[in-house]
Each structure stands twice: as structure tokens, then as C-alpha cells.
Amino acid sequence: MDMTTLDSSFWITAGVILALLVCSGFFSGSETALTAASRGKLRSMADRDKISGAKKALDLKEDNERLIGGILLGNNLANILATSLATALFTRAFGESGVALATLVMTAMVLVFAEVLPKTYAINDPEKTASRAASTISIVITLLSPVVAAVRLIVRGVLRPFGVRIEAGANMLSVREEIVGALSIGHSEGVVEKEDRDRLLGALDLGDRTVEEIMLHRSKIEMIDADDPPEKILSQCLESAHTRLPIFREDRENIIGIIHAKNLLRAMDKLMRGPDASEAALSVFKVTDVAMTPYFVPETTTLDDQMRQFLKRHTHFALVIDEYGALQGLITLEDILEEIVGEITDEFDPSADYPVRSMDDGSYLIDGAMTIRDLNRATDWSLPDEEANTVAGLVIHEAQTIPTQGQVFSFHGFRFEVVSRKDNRLVRLKVRELS
């Protein structure tokens, strides 16, 4: 190297190259921070901590295409200009060999100081880094907006023949998918407990699931015959584990009211101990006089909407009908809450075997009427529930027939054995994962 080349212009050029590398590192770190930063955390920082940078970062993330385009443009300008100046500088100092030397030196400098180092720093706390860099990045994007707009037009024009449509502000993942993904990762890493994950996912799924999926089927509904004697109706209500019971007349499809045990007991007490108490009054008592008007809902109603209706109407009980008006089942507010918090039992619930029982051979003995969703939650499996709601329904759907006792099927990575069948209903199934 000729020492005469180390004049003031040499050091000025070297200083400019270092400054450009700093700019490149700033753009690289800002890109990582702004793309990795959580909208939820930024919103919390903006609302709770009153950080203005967090609000600007949120505004920048509203249009990711414009954000990334501006940052990449600035980053590439800095890198290319720094490399060009370094090539000229090394050529002046070392002759023709300076080109190769400049390439090696700038590659190492850009990789370490303009890419890896700032990105590593930014990813450790992306929200804080994004809030600090947002103001400067906003100014850069504003200054480069004409060029960015032209680049966006070129990119969209090139992608259009391939069927790719890009909308400003469109997110690659919805908020719901981000939450679900975060919960799944947290559970796999041991940060989020299974029960907490199931509760949160259950709450998120209310808008996607219908009452048909969790309703009590009409074959299991306990009802009161309106024409039964008052003594029999009273005994049935007292022996029942349920507070509310539907009332039918002549046909179980003909629901004419809903009786609440408390209303019935009050009416009976008045007839037996009130001022007008008499045996004659009790004999002519009609349960329909104290019955409530039945509340019917379509089977396609989402659980989220149904819960809002329950809260709005101040009722916890609804009868589910299909598109033809035929009774399909019933649903209560408790059924919906169980989709979030799990099974709710009290001292009046009938004693029954747990619908999932672990066997010594690693398989599970399952009630055929158990929903696939409940089975997945209990065992952490992922059986599909698009074609059927219950485990028995899934087996029938896949077998394309009603299996007989003892038949065995394998699908979706599981082995299903029909343990018992009653009429056309699969009562018990033994399920084992094939691995």
C-alpha cells in the first residue's frame, strides 16, 4: 500500500462506509423488530405505558408491504453504496487486487455488523426495539414513498399473472391464528398448562361451533307429560336431576312449555298449605298454568351467539330444532360454559362412569356418545370432527355402515373396536392410537 493514498479523502470515505454500515444495521434490526413485534404487546405499551413509539410501530404494521418495501430499499441503498465506496477505496490502495479484497471485507462486515448483530439484538426484545426505531423508520418510509410506490406497482404486476393478490394492510395470519399458535407453542414448551390452553382455545372456538355439536340429543331428554296427574308430575320433578324440564302433550315432538321445579313447588305449596288449600284444588291443578313459554333455537346457531342470547333473555335453557321445525335436542348455558372450563358437575348430577377410561393395554374405553372434541381434549389427540360430532358418528361415517359388536376399524392413525351396540347405537368403543 502506498502511504500517500492515506490522505484526508481516504479517511472520509472510510468514515462514510462505516456510517453506511451503521445505517444498514439499523434498517436490518428495525425490519426484524417491526415484523416480529406482537400487535397485542405494542397495543398494551401504547395504552398502558403511553409510549408514542409503540403507537407509531402499530401504524407502520398496518401496511406490511409498504413497511418492508421502505426498509429494504433503504437497507439495499446503504449496502450497495457502502460496497461501491469500499471497492473504489481498496482499488485505489491495492490496485486491481483491491476488488477481491473489498468483496471479502465488505461481505464479512455486512454479515456480522449489518445483519446478524442487529437482528440478534432486535429479536431479543422486538417490541421495545420497534417502538424506539418507529419514528425514524416512519420518516425514511415517507421520504422514500415515491420509489416504494413504484416498486409496489412492479411487484404486484409481476405477481398478478401467478394469481397472487396483495391488499394493503392484509395480515398473513389472523389474530385468532396467532393466539392459537402461541398457545400451542407455549404448551409444547411447558409454559402454558394443558387446562389453561384448553380453556382459552374453547373460548376462541365458540364462534366456529354450533349448538348442534354440543346439544343433548332428543332421545336423552327427560320430559313431562302434561296429561299426567299432578302427584306424578311432582314426583317426577323431585326425582329428576334437572331443574328445568320440557312439557309435551300427546307427542314428544309437541313441546308446549318448560317447567321450573321452583315454580312447580311454589304452586303445589300454595294448593296444599295456602288459604284456598283443598284436595279438590290439587286434583284440578294443571302444570301448564305455571309453565314457561318454550324457547326454540335453530341447530345452526353458533355457541357465541347462543350465549349472548341466553344472557340477553335471562334464561339458561333452549330447545334446538332443525330447518323443518322438528325437535333435535336441547342446550343450556352450562353446556356452553363446559366447552370453555370443562365438565361441570354438582351433587345432583347422576352418577355415571367417566366417558373415557384408560385400559392396561394403552387403549381407552369410550362412550360412543362422547363428542370428538371432548375426547381430543381428554387425550390430547387430534381426531377430525368435520364429518361427525361423536366418536360413534365418526366410526359410522368412516365405515359407511353401522358396525356390529366386535368389528375393528383403523383410520386417522387410530384403531377402533366396537365393544357394545344397542339397536343401531354404538354404546362402547375401544380406541387405541396406532404408533
C-alpha positions as CSV (number, residue, x, y, z in Angstrom):
1,M,0.0,0.0,0.0
2,D,1.3,3.5,-0.9
3,M,1.2,5.7,2.2
4,T,0.4,8.7,0.0
5,T,-3.1,7.3,-0.5
6,L,-3.9,7.7,3.2
7,D,-4.9,11.3,2.8
8,S,-8.0,13.0,4.1
9,S,-10.3,11.8,1.3
10,F,-9.4,8.2,2.2
11,W,-10.4,8.6,5.8
12,I,-13.5,10.5,4.9
13,T,-14.6,7.7,2.5
14,A,-13.8,5.1,5.2
15,G,-15.9,7.1,7.7
16,V,-18.8,7.2,5.2
17,I,-18.6,3.4,4.7
18,L,-18.8,2.9,8.4
19,A,-21.7,5.2,8.7
20,L,-23.5,3.4,5.9
21,L,-22.9,0.1,7.7
22,V,-24.5,1.5,10.8
23,C,-27.5,2.6,8.7
24,S,-27.7,-0.8,7.2
25,G,-27.6,-2.4,10.6
26,F,-30.3,0.0,11.8
27,F,-32.6,-1.0,8.9
28,S,-31.9,-4.7,9.4
29,G,-32.7,-4.6,13.1
30,S,-35.7,-2.4,12.5
31,E,-37.1,-4.8,9.9
32,T,-36.7,-7.8,12.3
33,A,-38.2,-5.9,15.2
34,L,-41.2,-4.5,13.4
35,T,-42.1,-7.8,11.7
36,A,-41.6,-9.9,14.9
37,A,-43.3,-7.4,17.3
38,S,-46.6,-8.6,18.7
39,R,-49.5,-6.2,17.9
40,G,-51.0,-7.1,21.3
41,K,-47.9,-6.1,23.2
42,L,-47.5,-2.9,21.2
43,R,-51.1,-2.0,21.9
44,S,-50.6,-2.7,25.6
45,M,-47.5,-0.5,25.6
46,A,-49.3,2.3,23.8
47,D,-52.4,2.2,26.0
48,R,-50.9,1.4,29.4
49,D,-47.4,2.9,29.3
50,K,-48.3,5.8,26.9
51,I,-45.3,5.0,24.6
52,S,-45.7,7.1,21.5
53,G,-43.2,4.9,19.6
54,A,-45.4,1.8,20.1
55,K,-48.3,3.7,18.5
56,K,-46.2,4.6,15.5
57,A,-45.0,1.0,15.3
58,L,-48.6,-0.2,15.2
59,D,-49.4,2.3,12.4
60,L,-46.4,1.0,10.4
61,K,-47.5,-2.6,10.8
62,E,-50.9,-1.8,9.3
63,D,-49.3,-1.9,5.9
64,N,-46.6,-4.5,5.9
65,E,-45.9,-4.2,2.2
66,R,-45.1,-0.5,2.5
67,L,-43.1,-1.1,5.6
68,I,-40.9,-3.9,4.3
69,G,-40.5,-2.1,0.9
70,G,-39.3,1.1,2.5
71,I,-36.9,-0.7,4.9
72,L,-35.5,-3.0,2.2
73,L,-35.0,0.0,-0.2
74,G,-33.1,1.9,2.5
75,N,-31.1,-1.2,3.5
76,N,-30.1,-2.0,-0.1
77,L,-29.1,1.6,-0.8
78,A,-26.9,1.6,2.2
79,N,-25.3,-1.8,1.4
80,I,-24.7,-1.1,-2.3
81,L,-23.3,2.4,-1.7
82,A,-21.0,1.1,1.1
83,T,-19.8,-1.7,-1.1
84,S,-19.2,0.6,-4.1
85,L,-17.2,3.1,-2.0
86,A,-15.2,0.2,-0.4
87,T,-14.4,-1.1,-3.9
88,A,-13.1,2.3,-5.0
89,L,-11.2,2.8,-1.8
90,F,-9.5,-0.7,-1.9
91,T,-8.7,-0.4,-5.6
92,R,-7.0,3.0,-5.0
93,A,-5.0,1.5,-2.2
94,F,-4.2,-2.0,-3.5
95,G,-4.7,-1.8,-7.3
96,E,-6.7,-4.5,-9.2
97,S,-6.5,-6.9,-6.2
98,G,-8.5,-4.4,-4.2
99,V,-11.7,-5.6,-5.9
100,A,-11.5,-9.1,-4.4
101,L,-10.3,-7.7,-1.1
102,A,-13.1,-5.3,-0.9
103,T,-15.6,-8.1,-1.6
104,L,-14.3,-10.3,1.2
105,V,-14.0,-7.4,3.7
106,M,-17.5,-6.0,3.0
107,T,-19.1,-9.4,3.0
108,A,-17.8,-10.0,6.5
109,M,-18.6,-6.5,7.7
110,V,-22.2,-6.6,6.3
111,L,-22.9,-10.1,7.5
112,V,-21.7,-9.5,11.1
113,F,-22.3,-5.9,11.8
114,A,-25.2,-5.0,9.4
115,E,-27.2,-8.3,9.5
116,V,-26.5,-10.8,12.3
117,L,-25.7,-8.5,15.1
118,P,-28.6,-6.0,14.8
119,K,-31.1,-8.8,14.0
120,T,-30.0,-10.7,17.1
121,Y,-30.3,-7.6,19.2
122,A,-33.7,-6.8,17.8
123,I,-35.2,-10.3,18.2
124,N,-34.4,-10.4,22.0
125,D,-37.0,-7.6,22.7
126,P,-38.8,-6.8,19.4
127,E,-41.5,-4.6,20.9
128,K,-39.1,-2.3,22.7
129,T,-36.8,-2.1,19.7
130,A,-39.7,-1.5,17.3
131,S,-41.0,1.4,19.4
132,R,-37.6,3.0,19.5
133,A,-37.0,2.7,15.8
134,A,-40.5,3.5,14.6
135,S,-40.2,7.3,14.4
136,T,-37.0,7.2,12.3
137,I,-38.3,4.4,10.1
138,S,-41.5,6.4,9.6
139,I,-39.6,9.4,8.3
140,V,-37.5,7.2,6.0
141,I,-40.5,5.5,4.6
142,T,-42.2,8.9,4.0
143,L,-39.1,10.2,2.1
144,L,-38.8,7.0,0.0
145,S,-42.5,6.6,-0.5
146,P,-42.5,7.6,-4.3
147,V,-39.9,4.9,-5.0
148,V,-41.6,2.4,-2.7
149,A,-44.9,3.0,-4.5
150,A,-43.2,2.4,-7.9
151,V,-41.7,-0.8,-6.6
152,R,-45.1,-2.0,-5.2
153,L,-46.7,-1.5,-8.6
154,I,-43.9,-3.5,-10.3
155,V,-44.2,-6.3,-7.7
156,R,-47.9,-6.5,-8.0
157,G,-47.7,-6.5,-11.8
158,V,-45.2,-9.4,-11.7
159,L,-47.2,-11.5,-9.2
160,R,-50.7,-10.9,-10.8
161,P,-50.2,-13.5,-13.6
162,F,-49.5,-16.1,-10.9
163,G,-52.8,-15.4,-9.2
164,V,-51.2,-13.6,-6.2
165,R,-53.3,-10.7,-4.9
166,I,-51.8,-8.3,-2.3
167,E,-54.0,-6.0,-0.3
168,A,-52.7,-3.2,1.8
169,G,-53.0,-4.0,5.5
170,A,-53.7,-7.7,4.9
171,N,-52.2,-9.9,7.6
172,M,-50.6,-13.2,6.8
173,L,-52.1,-14.6,10.0
174,S,-55.3,-13.6,11.7
175,V,-55.3,-12.6,15.3
176,R,-57.1,-15.8,16.2
177,E,-54.4,-17.9,14.4
178,E,-51.7,-16.0,16.2
179,I,-53.2,-16.7,19.6
180,V,-53.8,-20.4,18.8
181,G,-50.2,-20.8,17.5
182,A,-48.8,-19.0,20.6
183,L,-50.8,-21.3,22.9
184,S,-49.7,-24.4,21.1
185,I,-46.0,-23.3,21.3
186,G,-46.4,-22.4,24.9
187,H,-47.9,-25.7,25.8
188,S,-45.3,-27.7,23.9
189,E,-42.6,-25.7,25.8
190,G,-44.2,-26.3,29.2
191,V,-45.1,-22.6,29.7
192,V,-48.8,-23.0,29.3
193,E,-50.7,-25.7,31.2
194,K,-53.0,-28.0,29.2
195,E,-56.0,-26.9,31.2
196,D,-55.3,-23.2,30.5
197,R,-54.7,-23.9,26.8
198,D,-58.0,-25.9,26.6
199,R,-60.0,-23.1,28.3
200,L,-58.6,-20.4,26.0
201,L,-59.0,-22.4,22.8
202,G,-62.5,-23.4,23.9
203,A,-63.4,-19.7,24.3
204,L,-61.9,-18.9,20.8
205,D,-63.9,-21.8,19.2
206,L,-67.3,-20.6,20.4
207,G,-67.8,-18.5,17.2
208,D,-67.0,-21.5,15.0
209,R,-69.1,-24.2,16.6
210,T,-72.9,-24.6,16.5
211,V,-75.4,-25.7,19.1
212,E,-76.0,-28.9,17.1
213,E,-72.5,-30.1,18.1
214,I,-72.9,-30.0,21.8
215,M,-76.7,-30.3,22.4
216,L,-78.3,-33.1,24.4
217,H,-80.0,-35.3,21.8
218,R,-83.7,-35.6,21.9
219,S,-83.5,-39.3,22.7
220,K,-81.9,-38.4,26.1
221,I,-84.2,-35.5,27.0
222,E,-86.3,-36.1,30.1
223,M,-89.9,-34.7,29.6
224,I,-93.1,-34.3,31.5
225,D,-96.5,-35.4,30.0
226,A,-98.9,-32.5,30.5
227,D,-101.8,-35.0,31.0
228,D,-100.2,-36.9,33.9
229,P,-101.8,-36.5,37.4
230,P,-100.3,-33.6,39.5
231,E,-98.9,-36.1,42.0
232,K,-97.0,-38.0,39.3
233,I,-95.6,-34.7,37.8
234,L,-94.5,-33.6,41.3
235,S,-92.8,-36.9,42.0
236,Q,-91.0,-36.8,38.6
237,C,-89.7,-33.3,39.2
238,L,-88.4,-34.2,42.6
239,E,-86.7,-37.3,41.4
240,S,-85.2,-35.6,38.4
241,A,-81.6,-34.3,38.5
242,H,-82.6,-31.3,36.3
243,T,-84.2,-28.1,37.4
244,R,-86.0,-27.4,34.1
245,L,-88.0,-30.0,32.2
246,P,-89.9,-29.7,28.9
247,I,-93.6,-30.4,28.9
248,F,-95.2,-32.2,26.0
249,R,-98.8,-33.1,25.1
250,E,-99.7,-36.4,23.2
251,D,-96.5,-36.3,21.1
252,R,-92.9,-35.8,22.5
253,E,-92.3,-33.5,19.5
254,N,-95.2,-31.2,20.7
255,I,-93.4,-29.2,23.3
256,I,-95.9,-26.8,24.9
257,G,-93.9,-25.4,27.8
258,I,-90.9,-25.6,30.2
259,I,-91.5,-26.2,33.9
260,H,-89.1,-24.9,36.5
261,A,-89.0,-27.1,39.7
262,K,-89.1,-24.0,41.9
263,N,-92.3,-22.7,40.2
264,L,-93.9,-26.1,40.5
265,L,-93.1,-26.4,44.2
266,R,-94.4,-22.9,44.9
267,A,-97.7,-23.7,43.1
268,M,-98.0,-27.1,44.9
269,D,-97.3,-25.5,48.3
270,K,-99.9,-22.8,47.7
271,L,-102.5,-25.5,46.8
272,M,-101.7,-27.7,49.8
273,R,-100.9,-25.1,52.5
274,G,-102.4,-21.8,51.2
275,P,-105.6,-20.2,52.2
276,D,-107.5,-21.9,49.5
277,A,-105.9,-25.3,50.0
278,S,-108.0,-28.4,49.3
279,E,-107.8,-31.8,47.8
280,A,-110.1,-30.7,45.0
281,A,-107.8,-27.8,44.1
282,L,-104.9,-30.1,43.9
283,S,-106.7,-32.6,41.7
284,V,-107.6,-29.9,39.1
285,F,-104.1,-28.4,39.0
286,K,-102.7,-28.0,35.6
287,V,-98.9,-27.9,35.1
288,T,-99.3,-25.7,32.1
289,D,-100.6,-22.9,34.4
290,V,-97.1,-22.4,35.8
291,A,-95.1,-23.4,32.8
292,M,-92.9,-21.0,30.9
293,T,-93.0,-20.4,27.2
294,P,-90.6,-22.7,25.4
295,Y,-87.6,-21.1,23.7
296,F,-86.6,-22.6,20.4
297,V,-83.3,-22.0,18.5
298,P,-82.0,-23.2,15.1
299,E,-79.4,-26.0,15.2
300,T,-77.1,-23.8,13.1
301,T,-76.8,-21.1,15.8
302,T,-73.2,-20.6,16.9
303,L,-72.3,-21.1,20.5
304,D,-71.1,-17.5,20.8
305,D,-74.4,-16.1,19.5
306,Q,-76.4,-18.5,21.7
307,M,-74.5,-17.5,24.8
308,R,-75.3,-13.8,24.1
309,Q,-79.0,-14.7,23.6
310,F,-79.0,-16.6,26.9
311,L,-77.6,-13.6,28.7
312,K,-79.9,-11.2,26.9
313,R,-83.1,-13.2,27.6
314,H,-82.1,-14.1,31.2
315,T,-82.6,-17.7,30.5
316,H,-80.4,-20.8,30.6
317,F,-82.4,-23.3,28.6
318,A,-83.3,-23.6,24.9
319,L,-84.8,-26.3,22.7
320,V,-83.0,-27.0,19.4
321,I,-84.9,-27.5,16.2
322,D,-83.8,-28.2,12.6
323,E,-84.8,-26.4,9.4
324,Y,-88.2,-28.3,9.3
325,G,-89.1,-27.3,12.9
326,A,-88.5,-30.8,14.2
327,L,-87.1,-31.1,17.7
328,Q,-83.4,-32.2,17.7
329,G,-82.3,-31.7,21.3
330,L,-81.8,-29.1,24.0
331,I,-78.9,-26.8,25.1
332,T,-78.2,-25.0,28.3
333,L,-75.8,-22.2,29.3
334,E,-74.0,-24.8,31.3
335,D,-73.3,-26.8,28.1
336,I,-71.7,-23.8,26.5
337,L,-69.6,-23.0,29.6
338,E,-68.4,-26.6,29.7
339,E,-66.8,-26.0,26.3
340,I,-64.6,-23.5,28.0
341,V,-63.9,-24.8,31.5
342,G,-64.6,-28.5,31.1
343,E,-67.1,-30.8,32.7
344,I,-69.2,-29.1,35.4
345,T,-70.7,-31.5,38.0
346,D,-72.7,-31.0,41.2
347,E,-74.3,-33.2,43.9
348,F,-77.4,-33.6,41.8
349,D,-75.7,-34.9,38.6
350,P,-76.5,-38.5,38.0
351,S,-73.6,-40.8,38.8
352,A,-72.1,-42.3,35.7
353,D,-68.8,-43.8,34.5
354,Y,-66.4,-41.3,33.2
355,P,-66.8,-41.4,29.4
356,V,-63.1,-42.1,28.9
357,R,-61.4,-44.9,30.9
358,S,-57.8,-45.9,30.4
359,M,-57.1,-49.6,29.9
360,D,-54.0,-51.6,30.8
361,D,-53.1,-52.2,27.1
362,G,-52.8,-48.5,26.4
363,S,-56.2,-48.2,24.8
364,Y,-59.2,-46.2,26.0
365,L,-62.8,-47.4,26.6
366,I,-65.0,-44.6,25.4
367,D,-68.7,-43.9,25.5
368,G,-69.9,-43.8,21.9
369,A,-72.0,-40.7,22.5
370,M,-68.9,-38.7,23.7
371,T,-68.1,-35.8,21.4
372,I,-64.9,-36.0,19.4
373,R,-63.9,-32.6,20.7
374,D,-64.2,-33.8,24.4
375,L,-62.2,-36.9,23.5
376,N,-59.5,-34.8,21.9
377,R,-59.3,-32.6,25.0
378,A,-59.2,-35.5,27.4
379,T,-56.5,-37.4,25.5
380,D,-54.7,-34.6,23.6
381,W,-55.5,-36.4,20.3
382,S,-56.5,-34.7,17.1
383,L,-59.3,-36.8,15.6
384,P,-61.2,-34.8,12.9
385,D,-64.7,-33.6,13.8
386,E,-65.7,-32.1,10.5
387,E,-67.9,-35.0,9.4
388,A,-69.3,-36.2,12.8
389,N,-69.8,-34.8,16.3
390,T,-69.5,-38.0,18.3
391,V,-67.0,-40.9,18.3
392,A,-69.7,-43.3,17.3
393,G,-70.7,-41.0,14.5
394,L,-67.1,-40.9,13.3
395,V,-66.9,-44.7,13.2
396,I,-70.2,-45.0,11.3
397,H,-69.1,-42.3,8.8
398,E,-65.8,-43.9,8.1
399,A,-67.2,-47.5,8.0
400,Q,-70.1,-46.3,5.8
401,T,-72.3,-48.8,7.7
402,I,-73.5,-49.5,11.2
403,P,-70.8,-51.9,12.6
404,T,-71.6,-54.9,14.6
405,Q,-70.2,-55.8,18.0
406,G,-66.6,-56.9,17.8
407,Q,-65.8,-55.2,14.5
408,V,-62.5,-53.4,14.3
409,F,-61.5,-50.5,12.1
410,S,-58.4,-48.4,11.5
411,F,-58.4,-44.9,10.2
412,H,-56.8,-41.5,11.1
413,G,-54.0,-43.3,12.8
414,F,-56.3,-45.0,15.4
415,R,-57.7,-48.5,15.9
416,F,-61.5,-48.5,16.8
417,E,-63.2,-51.6,18.2
418,V,-66.9,-51.8,18.8
419,V,-67.3,-53.2,22.3
420,S,-71.1,-53.0,22.6
421,R,-74.0,-52.0,20.5
422,K,-77.7,-51.4,21.4
423,D,-80.1,-51.3,18.5
424,N,-78.4,-49.0,16.0
425,R,-76.4,-47.2,18.6
426,L,-72.7,-47.8,19.3
427,V,-72.6,-47.8,23.1
428,R,-69.0,-48.5,23.9
429,L,-65.8,-48.3,21.8
430,K,-62.2,-49.2,22.5
431,V,-59.8,-46.8,20.8
432,R,-56.1,-47.1,20.6
433,E,-53.5,-44.9,18.8
434,L,-51.5,-46.7,16.2
435,S,-47.9,-45.8,16.6
